[in-house]
Amino acid sequence: MDIFGTIASAIDLAVMIKGYIDNVKGGKEHRDRLRDGLTVLASLLPLLESRLQPALKGTTAVSPKKIEELQKIFGIYRDILGEIEKKLTKAEKKGRKLLWPFDKGDIIDKIEKLEKLASWVHIAINVGISEMIEHIHEDVHSVKGTMDNVMSKLSDIISSYQELHSGTKKANQDISYIKSSLDAHEQQDLVAWLSSLDFSKVLEDNLNAHTEGTGTAILATPKMDGWIKGESALLWCRGDPGVGKTMISSLVIKTLREQNSTAPMLFIYCNHTSQLTTQEYLKALLKQLLLYPFVTESTTHSVKEAKSMGRILNVKELQAIISKELSQHSKSFIVIDAFDEILDENIQYDLVKFFGELIQGKRTHVMITSRPHITSITAESIVDIVGDPVDIRAFIESQIQKFPRLNKKSSEFKGKLIAGVQQKSSDM
């Protein structure tokens, strides 16, 4: 089997394992992390195949020996995927669900190896095949901990490549990913120092409260769909209180994560009961970037350096780091929910100005939700959010089912209750 067959086999296994994971019970944290890693790999590996084709031809073609080494490396990772797939196929069942068959240490080790592979592939796509091989060599001799076993195998495979080419050294430094410089403990320590804000918990609570089937109509509108596809830079979703702007923001974030697994997806939930400074909002965004699998080493270094010196990054420094990081990616998204709940107009101005600068590069796409009265937002695309009668009915029906006394009421009573809520919503 040549390298294309090996990669194709790895893609098939990644897709197959994702199918199994959706039918597994238990191990949610590691199951979700594995699913995310497989989604990234399944997206990147076909791009690597297209990058390999021209790399095999011409005067600057990658040497057969390097291709052979790559095939051996990908063979190791294909075997890791094979081990995961084999264990899932033999997993015990409870009802219609498979029971999560991995112990914590074993699956974390495999996940981290797959994440490392994804970071190497990302380098190949963005810089080149030779640079990826050099970066693999560098990681083989620098990464410790859970990667040691597989790295010792790879060290034997590529031991003949001891020297880095000076022409690619800077590129490797600029596109050196967080998994090669921070272990999980260091990463958590760094983000905890940077910011205590955790908007992911708000997102999780919103999605847990979501009524199945609601909110889909607004996501399918041409302007929203176009923004999600990266066709517009700034989308303003405006609507009165209670029409579901925050839930729509959460569904957009979820959709973006599913459809753009390799693109940074940053978000802020504003709240009138918790007034933050411009600096705190920016630190929260940078924190999310540090947790992103493909954050560049230069960003990590900037934050580590500030932490080591006991120095708090100021607004200009935070903006510069975020701008530089997002410019390294072909596409990124930022969602700001309930912007009108920022009561300080100066902070509103600071954020709008910064987001305006980000979208000028045409790689970052920003969505803002707020009440209609905000005057500081100038957007090329506007979506007016109103209460959807179908969504309101679905939501009320789901709530009625939670209360036995209400659920026992007649259909006529339930119908009047739903109609009354729909009428009040349309009058707002």
Order of alpha helices (4+ residues) and beta strands (2+ residues): alpha-beta-alpha-alpha-beta-beta-alpha-alpha-alpha-alpha-alpha-alpha-alpha-alpha-beta-alpha-beta-alpha-alpha-alpha-beta-alpha-beta-beta-alpha-alpha-alpha
